[in-house]
Amino acid sequence: MRFPRPRWIPVALLAPLSLAIACGGGEEADDAEMAETAAEEMPVEPAVTVRITQPEEGATVGSDVQVVMETEGIEIVSITPPVVGTGHHHLYVDVDLTPLSELIPQNDPQIIHMGDGSTEYMLEGLAPGEHRLIAVVANPAHIPLDPPVVDTLHFTVANEE
């Protein structure tokens, strides 16, 4: 005995079928879900940052200024011996940045190389008036990191009487 073939299909049966067809049978949806889950589980590399924490932005100070820098996402070490993946500080005092894709100049007295791995530096005998500091983190070869890791700070040296 043969049963007659229905001319209609109940809507309740069409909805899941339509969804499965729209999603490519479910395989692509499973792949996208797995990729999203994997992305959530993958560790994200921290951004490398530098910040001048002393003196404070806009501070008025004496002619001797203690400069302190903090970094995140990279280890600051001595350039001797060179260690891949580490950095060290440079301070630009009242001068503009040099091209960030080039070696930081070695013979400019206004660019201080801190290749010993230090994070503090004493600027001595600054003239009264406004000053600008730019901190730059570079690799052991004195080339700024890419992307650049830079912070700028302005302060004033008071007239001493």
Contact map, one row per residue, 1 for C-alpha under 8 A:
11100000000000000000000000000000000000000000000000000000000000000000000000000000000000000000000000000000000000000000000000000000000000000000000000000000000000000
11110000000000000000000000000000000000000000000000000000000000000000000000000000000000000000000000000000000000000000000000000000000000000000000000000000000000000
11111000000000000000000000000000000000000000000000000000000000000000000000000000000000000000000000000000000000000000000000000000000000000000000000000000000000000
01111100000000000000000000000000000000000000000000000000000000000000000000000000000000000000000000000000000000000000000000000000000000000000000000000000000000000
00111110000000000000000000000000000000000000000000000000000000000000000000000000000000000000000000000000000000000000000000000000000000000000000000000000000000000
00011111100000000000000000000000000000000000000000000000000000000000000000000000000000000000000000000000000000000000000000000000000000000000000000000000000000000
00001111100000000000000000000000000000000000000000000000000000000000000000000000000000000000000000000000000000000000000000000000000000000000000000000000000000000
00000111110000000000000000000000000000000000000000000000000000000000000000000000000000000000000000000000000000000000000000000000000000000000000000000000000000000
00000111111011000000000000000000000000000000000000000000000000000000000000000000000000000000000000000000000000000000000000000000000000000000000000000000000000000
00000001111111000000000000000000000000000000000000000000000000000000000000000000000000000000000000000000000000000000000000000000000000000000000000000000000000000
00000000111111100000000000000000000000000000000000000000000000000000000000000000000000000000000000000000000000000000000000000000000000000000000000000000000000000
00000000011111110000000000000000000000000000000000000000000000000000000000000000000000000000000000000000000000000000000000000000000000000000000000000000000000000
00000000111111111000000000000000000000000000000000000000000000000000000000000000000000000000000000000000000000000000000000000000000000000000000000000000000000000
00000000111111111100000000000000000000000000000000000000000000000000000000000000000000000000000000000000000000000000000000000000000000000000000000000000000000000
00000000001111111110000000000000000000000000000000000000000000000000000000000000000000000000000000000000000000000000000000000000000000000000000000000000000000000
00000000000111111111000000000000000000000000000000000000000000000000000000000000000000000000000000000000000000000000000000000000000000000000000000000000000000000
00000000000011111111100000000000000000000000000000000000000000000000000000000000000000000000000000000000000000000000000000000000000000000000000000000000000000000
00000000000001111111110000000000000000000000000000000000000000000000000000000000000000000000000000000000000000000000000000000000000000000000000000000000000000000
00000000000000111111111000000000000000000000000000000000000000000000000000000000000000000000000000000000000000000000000000000000000000000000000000000000000000000
00000000000000011111111111000000000000000000000000000000000000000000000000000000000000000000000000000000000000000000000000000000000000000000000000000000000000000
00000000000000001111111111000000000000000000000000000000000000000000000000000000000000000000000000000000000000000000000000000000000000000000000000000000000000000
00000000000000000111111110000000000000000000000000000000000000000000000000000000000000000000000000000000000000000000000000000000000000000000000000000000000000000
00000000000000000011111111111000000000000000000000000000000000000000000000000000000000000000000000000000000000000000000000000000000000000000000000000000000000000
00000000000000000001111111111000000000000000000000000000000000000000000000000000000000000000000000000000000000000000000000000000000000000000000000000000000000000
00000000000000000001111111110000000000000000000000000000000000000000000000000000000000000000000000000000000000000000000000000000000000000000000000000000000000000
00000000000000000001101111111100000000000000000000000000000000000000000000000000000000000000000000000000000000000000000000000000000000000000000000000000000000000
00000000000000000000001111111110000000000000000000000000000000000000000000000000000000000000000000000000000000000000000000000000000000000000000000000000000000000
00000000000000000000001111111111000000000000000000000000000000000000000000000000000000000000000000000000000000000000000000000000000000000000000000000000000000000
00000000000000000000001101111111100000000000000000000000000000000000000000000000000000000000000000000000000000000000000000000000000000000000000000000000000000000
00000000000000000000000001111111110000000000000000000000000000000000000000000000000000000000000000000000000000000000000000000000000000000000000000000000000000000
00000000000000000000000000111111111000000000000000000000000000000000000000000000000000000000000000000000000000000000000000000000000000000000000000000000000000000
00000000000000000000000000011111111100000000000000000000000000000000000000000000000000000000000000000000000000000000000000000000000000000000000000000000000000000
00000000000000000000000000001111111110000000000000000000000000000000000000000000000000000000000000000000000000000000000000000000000000000000000000000000000000000
00000000000000000000000000000111111111000000000000000000000000000000000000000000000000000000000000000000000000000000000000000000000000000000000000000000000000000
00000000000000000000000000000011111111100000000000000000000000000000000000000000000000000000000000000000000000000000000000000000000000000000000000000000000000000
00000000000000000000000000000001111111110000000000000000000000000000000000000000000000000000000000000000000000000000000000000000000000000000000000000000000000000
00000000000000000000000000000000111111111000000000000000000000000000000000000000000000000000000000000000000000000000000000000000000000000000000000000000000000000
00000000000000000000000000000000011111111100000000000000000000000000000000000000000000000000000000000000000000000000000000000000000000000000000000000000000000000
00000000000000000000000000000000001111111100000000000000000000000000000000000000000000000000000000000000000000000000000000000000000000000000000000000000000000000
00000000000000000000000000000000000111111110000000000000000000000000000000000000000000000000000000000000000000000000000000000000000000000000000000000000000000000
00000000000000000000000000000000000011111110000000000000000000000000000000000000000000000000000000000000000000000000000000000000000000000000000000000000000000000
00000000000000000000000000000000000001111111000000000000000000000000000000000000000000000000000000000000000000000000000000000000000000000000000000000000000000000
00000000000000000000000000000000000000011111100000000000000000000000000000000000000000000000000000000000000000000000000000000000000000000000000000000000000000000
00000000000000000000000000000000000000000111110000000000000000000000000000000000000000000000000000000000000000000000000000000000000000000000000000000000000000000
00000000000000000000000000000000000000000011111000000000000000000000000010000000000000000000000000000000000000000000000000000000000000000000000000000000000000000
00000000000000000000000000000000000000000001111100000000000000000000000110000000000000000000000000000000000000000000000000000000000000000000000000000000000000000
00000000000000000000000000000000000000000000111110000000000000000000000110000000000000000000000000000000000000000000000000000000000000000000000000000000000000000
00000000000000000000000000000000000000000000011111000000000000000000001111000000000000000000000000000000000000000000000000000000000000000000000000001000000000000
00000000000000000000000000000000000000000000001111100000000000000000001110000000000000000000000000000000000000000000000000000000000000000000000000001100000000000
00000000000000000000000000000000000000000000000111110000000000000000111100000000000000000000000000000000000000000000000000000000000000111000000000001110000000000
00000000000000000000000000000000000000000000000011111000000000000000111000000000000000000000000000000000000000000000000000000000000000100000000000000110000000000
00000000000000000000000000000000000000000000000001111111000000000011110000000000000000000000000000000000000000000000000000000000000000100000000000000011100000000
00000000000000000000000000000000000000000000000000111111000000000011110000000000000000000000000000000000000000000000000000000000000000000000000000000000000000000
00000000000000000000000000000000000000000000000000011111000000000111100000000000000000000000000000000000000000000000000000000000000000000000000000000000000000000
00000000000000000000000000000000000000000000000000011111101000001111000000000000000000000000000000000000000000000000000000000000000000000000000000000000001000000
00000000000000000000000000000000000000000000000000011111111000000000000000000000000000000000000000000000000000000000000000000000000000000000000000000000101000000
00000000000000000000000000000000000000000000000000000011111000000000000000000000000000000000000000000000000000000000000000000000000000000000000000000000111000000
00000000000000000000000000000000000000000000000000000001111100000000000000000000000000000000000000000000000000000000000000000000000000000000000000000000111100000
00000000000000000000000000000000000000000000000000000011111110000000000000000000000000000000000000000000000000000000000000000000000000000000000000000000011100000
00000000000000000000000000000000000000000000000000000000011111000000000000000000000000000000000000000000000000000000000000000000000000000000000000000000001111000
00000000000000000000000000000000000000000000000000000000001111111000000000000000000000000000000000000000000000000000000000000000000000000000000000000000001111000
00000000000000000000000000000000000000000000000000000000000111111000000000000000000000000000000000000000000000000000000000000000000000000000000000000000000011110
00000000000000000000000000000000000000000000000000000000000011111000000000000000000000000000000000000000000000000000000000111111000000000000000000000000000011000
00000000000000000000000000000000000000000000000000000000000011111100000000000000000000000000000000000000000000000000000001111100000000000000000000000000000000000
00000000000000000000000000000000000000000000000000000010000011111110000000000000000000000000000000000000000000000000000001110100000000000000000000000000000000000
00000000000000000000000000000000000000000000000000000110000000011111000000000000000000000000000000000000000000000000000111100000000000000000000000000000000000000
00000000000000000000000000000000000000000000000000011110000000001111100000000000000000000000000000000000000000000000000111100000000000000000000000000000000000000
00000000000000000000000000000000000000000000000000011110000000000111110000000000000000000000000000000000000000000000001110000000000000000000000000000000000000000
00000000000000000000000000000000000000000000000001111100000000000011111000000000000000000000000000000000000000000000001100000000000000100000000000000000000000000
00000000000000000000000000000000000000000000000001111000000000000001111100000000000000000000000000000000000000000000001000000000000000000000000000000000000000000
00000000000000000000000000000000000000000000000111100000000000000000111111110000000000000000000000000000000000000000000000000000000000000000000000000000000000000
00000000000000000000000000000000000000000000011111000000000000000000011111100000000000000000000000000000000000000000000000000000000000000000000000000000000000000
00000000000000000000000000000000000000000000111110000000000000000000001111100000000000000000000000000000000000000000000000000000000000000000000000000000000000000
00000000000000000000000000000000000000000000000100000000000000000000001111110000000011100000000000000000000000000000000000000000000000000000000000000000000000000
00000000000000000000000000000000000000000000000000000000000000000000001111111000000011100000000000000000000000000000000000000000000000000000000000000000000000000
00000000000000000000000000000000000000000000000000000000000000000000001001111100000001111000000000000000000000000000111000000000000000000000000000000000000000000
00000000000000000000000000000000000000000000000000000000000000000000000000111110000001110000000000000000000000000011110000000000000000000000000000000000000000000
00000000000000000000000000000000000000000000000000000000000000000000000000011111110000010000000000000000000000000011110000000000000000000000000000000000000000000
00000000000000000000000000000000000000000000000000000000000000000000000000001111111000110000000000000000000000000011100000000000000000000001100000000000000000000
00000000000000000000000000000000000000000000000000000000000000000000000000000111110000000000000000000000000000000011000000000000000000000000000000000000000000000
00000000000000000000000000000000000000000000000000000000000000000000000000000111111000000000000000000000000000000000000000000000000000000000000000000000000000000
00000000000000000000000000000000000000000000000000000000000000000000000000000111111100000000000000000000000000000000000000000000000000000001100000000000000000000
00000000000000000000000000000000000000000000000000000000000000000000000000000010111111000000000000000000000000000000000000000000000000000001000000000000000000000
00000000000000000000000000000000000000000000000000000000000000000000000000000000011111000000000000000000000000000000000000000000000000000011000000000000000000000
00000000000000000000000000000000000000000000000000000000000000000000000001100000001111100000000000000000000000000000000000000000000000000010000000000000000000000
00000000000000000000000000000000000000000000000000000000000000000000000001111000001111110000000000000000000000000000000000000000000000000011000000000000000000000
00000000000000000000000000000000000000000000000000000000000000000000000001111010000011111000000000000000000000000000000000000000000000001111000000000000000000000
00000000000000000000000000000000000000000000000000000000000000000000000000011110000001111100000000000000000000000111110000000000000000001111000000000000000000000
00000000000000000000000000000000000000000000000000000000000000000000000000010000000000111110000000000000000000001110111000000000000000111100000000000000000000000
00000000000000000000000000000000000000000000000000000000000000000000000000000000000000011111000000000000000000111100000000000000000000111100000000000000000000000
00000000000000000000000000000000000000000000000000000000000000000000000000000000000000001111100000000000000001111100000000000000000011110000000000000000000000000
00000000000000000000000000000000000000000000000000000000000000000000000000000000000000000111111110000000000001110000000000000000000011110000000000000000000000000
00000000000000000000000000000000000000000000000000000000000000000000000000000000000000000011111000000000000001110000000000000000001111000000000000000000000000000
00000000000000000000000000000000000000000000000000000000000000000000000000000000000000000001111100000000000001000000000000000000001110000000000000000000000000000
00000000000000000000000000000000000000000000000000000000000000000000000000000000000000000001111110000000000001100000000000000000000100000000000000000000000000000
00000000000000000000000000000000000000000000000000000000000000000000000000000000000000000001011111000000000000000000000000000000000000000000000000000000000000000
00000000000000000000000000000000000000000000000000000000000000000000000000000000000000000001001111110000000000000000000000000000000001000000000000000000000000000
00000000000000000000000000000000000000000000000000000000000000000000000000000000000000000000000111110101100000000000000000000000000000000000000000000000000000000
00000000000000000000000000000000000000000000000000000000000000000000000000000000000000000000000011111100000000000000000000000000000000000000000000000000000000000
00000000000000000000000000000000000000000000000000000000000000000000000000000000000000000000000011111111000000000000000000000000000000000000001110010000000000000
00000000000000000000000000000000000000000000000000000000000000000000000000000000000000000000000000111110000000000000000000000000000000000000001101000000000000000
00000000000000000000000000000000000000000000000000000000000000000000000000000000000000000000000001111111000000000000000000000000000000000000001100000000000000000
00000000000000000000000000000000000000000000000000000000000000000000000000000000000000000000000000011111100000000000000000000000000000000000111100000000000000000
00000000000000000000000000000000000000000000000000000000000000000000000000000000000000000000000001010111110000000000000000000000000000000000011100000000000000000
00000000000000000000000000000000000000000000000000000000000000000000000000000000000000000000000001000011111100100000000000000000000000000000000000000000000000000
00000000000000000000000000000000000000000000000000000000000000000000000000000000000000000000000000000001111100101000000000000000000000000000000000000000000000000
00000000000000000000000000000000000000000000000000000000000000000000000000000000000000000000000000000000111110000000000000000000000000000000000000000000000000000
00000000000000000000000000000000000000000000000000000000000000000000000000000000000000000000000000000000111111110000000000000000000000000000000000000000000000000
00000000000000000000000000000000000000000000000000000000000000000000000000000000000000000000000000000000001111110000000000000000000000000000000000000000000000000
00000000000000000000000000000000000000000000000000000000000000000000000000000000000000000011111000000000000111110000000000000000000000000000000000000000000000000
00000000000000000000000000000000000000000000000000000000000000000000000000000000000000000111101000000000110111111000000000000000000000000000000000000000000000000
00000000000000000000000000000000000000000000000000000000000000000000000000000000000000000111100000000000000111111100000000000000000000000000000000000000000000000
00000000000000000000000000000000000000000000000000000000000000000000000000000000000000001110000000000000010000111110000000000000000000000000000000000000000000000
00000000000000000000000000000000000000000000000000000000000000000000000000000000000000011110000000000000000000011111111000000000000000000000000000000000000000000
00000000000000000000000000000000000000000000000000000000000000000000000000001111000000011000000000000000000000001111110000000000000000000001000000000000000000000
00000000000000000000000000000000000000000000000000000000000000000000000000001111000000010000000000000000000000000111110000000000000000000000000000000000000000000
00000000000000000000000000000000000000000000000000000000000000000000000000011110000000011000000000000000000000000111111000000000000000000000000000000000000000000
00000000000000000000000000000000000000000000000000000000000000000000000000011100000000011000000000000000000000000111111110000000000000000000000000000000000000000
00000000000000000000000000000000000000000000000000000000000000000001110000010000000000001000000000000000000000000100111110000000000000000000000000000000000000000
00000000000000000000000000000000000000000000000000000000000000000111100000000000000000000000000000000000000000000000011111000000000000000000000000000000000000000
00000000000000000000000000000000000000000000000000000000000000000111000000000000000000000000000000000000000000000000011111100000000000000000000000000000000000000
00000000000000000000000000000000000000000000000000000000000000011110000000000000000000000000000000000000000000000000000111110000000000000000000000000000000000000
00000000000000000000000000000000000000000000000000000000000000111110000000000000000000000000000000000000000000000000000011111100000000000000000000000000000000000
00000000000000000000000000000000000000000000000000000000000000111000000000000000000000000000000000000000000000000000000001111100000000000000000000000000000000000
00000000000000000000000000000000000000000000000000000000000000110000000000000000000000000000000000000000000000000000000000111110000000000000000000000000000000000
00000000000000000000000000000000000000000000000000000000000000111000000000000000000000000000000000000000000000000000000000111111000000000000000000000000000010000
00000000000000000000000000000000000000000000000000000000000000100000000000000000000000000000000000000000000000000000000000001111100000000000000000000000000010000
00000000000000000000000000000000000000000000000000000000000000100000000000000000000000000000000000000000000000000000000000000111110000000000000000000000000111110
00000000000000000000000000000000000000000000000000000000000000000000000000000000000000000000000000000000000000000000000000000011111000000000000000000000000111100
00000000000000000000000000000000000000000000000000000000000000000000000000000000000000000000000000000000000000000000000000000001111100000000000000000000011110000
00000000000000000000000000000000000000000000000000000000000000000000000000000000000000000000110000000000000000000000000000000000111110000000000000000000011110000
00000000000000000000000000000000000000000000000000000000000000000000000000000000000000000000111000000000000000000000000000000000011111000000000000000001111000000
00000000000000000000000000000000000000000000000000000000000000000000000000000000000000000011110000000000000000000000000000000000001111100000000000000001110000000
00000000000000000000000000000000000000000000000000000000000000000000000000000000000000000011100010000000000000000000000000000000000111110000000000000111100000000
00000000000000000000000000000000000000000000000001110000000000000000100000000000000000001111000000000000000000000000000000000000000011111000000000000111000000000
00000000000000000000000000000000000000000000000001000000000000000000000000000000000000001111000000000000000000000000000000000000000001111100000100011110000000000
00000000000000000000000000000000000000000000000001000000000000000000000000000000000000111100000000000000000000000000000000000000000000111110000110011100000000000
00000000000000000000000000000000000000000000000000000000000000000000000000000000000000111100000000000000000000000000000000000000000000011111111110000000000000000
00000000000000000000000000000000000000000000000000000000000000000000000000000000000111110000000000000000000000000000000000000000000000001111111110000000000000000
00000000000000000000000000000000000000000000000000000000000000000000000000000010011101110000000000000000000000000010000000000000000000000111111000000000000000000
00000000000000000000000000000000000000000000000000000000000000000000000000000010010000000000000000000010000000000000000000000000000000000111111000000000000000000
00000000000000000000000000000000000000000000000000000000000000000000000000000000000000000000000000000011000000000000000000000000000000000111111100000000000000000
00000000000000000000000000000000000000000000000000000000000000000000000000000000000000000000000000011111000000000000000000000000000000000111111110000000000000000
00000000000000000000000000000000000000000000000000000000000000000000000000000000000000000000000000011111000000000000000000000000000000011110011111011000000000000
00000000000000000000000000000000000000000000000000000000000000000000000000000000000000000000000000010000000000000000000000000000000000001110001111111000000000000
00000000000000000000000000000000000000000000000000000000000000000000000000000000000000000000000000001000000000000000000000000000000000000000000111111000000000000
00000000000000000000000000000000000000000000000000000000000000000000000000000000000000000000000000000000000000000000000000000000000000000000000011111000000000000
00000000000000000000000000000000000000000000000000000000000000000000000000000000000000000000000000010000000000000000000000000000000000011000000111111100000000000
00000000000000000000000000000000000000000000000111000000000000000000000000000000000000000000000000000000000000000000000000000000000000011000000111111110000000000
00000000000000000000000000000000000000000000000011100000000000000000000000000000000000000000000000000000000000000000000000000000000001111000000000011111000000000
00000000000000000000000000000000000000000000000001110000000000000000000000000000000000000000000000000000000000000000000000000000000001110000000000001111100000000
00000000000000000000000000000000000000000000000000010000000000000000000000000000000000000000000000000000000000000000000000000000000111100000000000000111110000000
00000000000000000000000000000000000000000000000000010001110000000000000000000000000000000000000000000000000000000000000000000000000111000000000000000011111000000
00000000000000000000000000000000000000000000000000000000111000000000000000000000000000000000000000000000000000000000000000000000011110000000000000000001111100000
00000000000000000000000000000000000000000000000000000011111110000000000000000000000000000000000000000000000000000000000000000000011100000000000000000000111110000
00000000000000000000000000000000000000000000000000000000011110000000000000000000000000000000000000000000000000000000000000000001111000000000000000000000011111000
00000000000000000000000000000000000000000000000000000000000111100000000000000000000000000000000000000000000000000000000000000111111000000000000000000000001111100
00000000000000000000000000000000000000000000000000000000000111100000000000000000000000000000000000000000000000000000000000000001100000000000000000000000000111110
00000000000000000000000000000000000000000000000000000000000001000000000000000000000000000000000000000000000000000000000000000001100000000000000000000000000011111
00000000000000000000000000000000000000000000000000000000000001000000000000000000000000000000000000000000000000000000000000000001000000000000000000000000000001111
00000000000000000000000000000000000000000000000000000000000000000000000000000000000000000000000000000000000000000000000000000000000000000000000000000000000000111
